[in-house]
C-alpha cells in the first residue's frame, strides 16, 4: 500500500516511515507541512494518508485531512496524541491511532485502515487504534 505520512516531528516521522517500509508499504514522506503533504498527495497518489493533527500547533492536520477526503478521495487516519480533537473531527478520518504507539500498532493500523478504505472486512483494531463509526 502507498502511504503518505504527514508528521512534523522528524524523529517520529522517520521512525514511522522505517517501520512501515519494513512491513512492506511504500511510504511517501514524511511530509512536515500542509503544503508539502498536499503536493505529495497530488504527485504520488497514495492509497492512505496518516495525518498528525498538529503540524504547526493549530489543527492544520484536520483541515488537510478534510481536503484529502473531500477533494482527493484519499482516506485518512489521524495519528495523534490528541484523541479528543480527533473524535471531534471524526468526519475527516477513518479513526485515530493515539500516540505514543508501537511499531506493531502502527503497521496493523495501516492494514486495518486499508481494508476499511477498500470496503473489505478489517482485522481487529490494535491497541491504540480507535475507529470512528462512520468508517
C-alpha positions in Angstrom: 0.0 0.0 0.0 1.2 3.5 -0.8 1.1 5.5 2.5 1.5 9.3 2.7 3.0 10.1 6.2 2.2 13.6 7.4 4.3 14.2 10.6 6.2 17.3 11.6 8.3 15.6 14.3 11.3 14.4 12.3 12.2 11.5 14.7 8.6 10.2 14.8 8.3 10.7 11.0 11.4 8.8 10.1 10.9 6.0 12.6 7.3 5.5 11.4 8.4 5.5 7.8 11.1 2.9 8.5 8.6 0.7 10.3 6.1 0.9 7.5 8.7 0.2 4.9 9.9 -2.9 6.9 6.2 -4.1 6.8 6.2 -3.8 3.0 4.5 -0.5 2.5 5.6 2.1 0.0 6.0 5.3 2.2 5.7 8.8 0.8 7.2 11.4 3.1 7.3 12.1 5.9 5.8 15.5 5.0 6.1 18.1 7.7 3.8 20.8 6.4 0.3 21.1 4.9 1.8 22.3 1.6 4.3 19.5 1.3 1.7 16.9 2.1 -0.7 18.4 -0.4 1.9 18.4 -3.2 3.0 14.8 -2.4 -0.6 13.7 -2.4 -1.2 15.2 -5.9 2.0 13.9 -7.4 2.3 10.5 -5.8 -1.4 9.4 -5.4 -1.1 7.4 -2.2 -3.8 4.9 -1.1 -3.9 6.2 2.5 -2.7 9.2 4.5 -1.6 9.1 8.1 -2.1 12.6 9.4 -0.9 14.2 12.6 -3.4 16.8 13.8 -1.0 19.5 15.0 1.6 20.3 12.4 2.3 23.9 13.4 0.2 23.9 16.5 -3.2 24.9 15.1 -5.0 21.7 13.9 -3.7 22.0 10.3 -3.9 18.3 10.1 -7.7 18.3 10.4 -8.0 20.8 7.6 -5.6 18.8 5.5 -7.5 15.5 6.2 -10.8 17.1 5.2 -9.3 18.3 2.0 -7.8 14.9 1.2 -11.1 13.1 1.9 -13.4 15.7 0.2 -11.3 16.8 -2.8 -8.9 13.9 -3.5 -10.9 11.0 -2.2 -7.9 10.0 -0.2 -8.8 8.1 3.1 -7.0 9.4 6.2 -6.2 8.1 9.6 -5.3 10.6 12.3 -2.1 9.7 14.2 -2.0 12.0 17.2 -1.9 12.3 20.9 -5.0 14.5 20.7 -7.7 11.8 20.7 -10.4 14.2 21.8 -9.6 16.6 18.9 -9.7 13.6 16.5 -13.1 12.5 17.8 -14.4 16.0 17.4 -13.4 15.9 13.8 -14.4 12.3 13.0 -15.8 13.3 9.6 -12.2 13.8 8.4 -10.7 10.4 9.1 -11.4 6.7 9.5 -10.2 6.8 13.0 -7.2 7.8 15.2 -4.1 5.9 16.2 -3.2 7.5 19.6 0.4 8.5 20.3 2.6 7.1 21.7 2.2 3.8 19.7 4.5 0.9 19.0 5.5 -0.4 15.6 3.1 -3.3 15.6 0.2 -1.0 16.3 1.3 1.3 13.5 1.6 -1.4 10.9 -1.6 -3.2 12.0 -3.5 0.2 12.0 -2.4 0.8 8.4 -3.6 -2.6 7.4 -7.0 -2.1 9.1 -7.4 1.4 7.6 -6.5 0.0 4.1 -9.1 -2.8 4.4 -11.8 -0.3 5.5 -11.0 2.1 2.7 -11.4 -0.7 0.2 -14.7 -1.7 1.7 -13.3 -5.0 3.0 -13.7 -6.6 6.4 -10.9 -5.5 8.7 -9.0 -7.4 11.3 -9.4 -6.4 14.9 -8.1 -3.0 15.7 -4.8 -3.0 17.6 -4.4 -1.3 20.9 -4.4 2.5 20.5 -6.5 2.5 17.3 -10.0 3.9 17.6 -12.1 3.6 14.6 -14.9 6.0 14.0 -18.5 4.7 13.5 -18.7 6.3 10.0 -15.7 4.3 8.9 
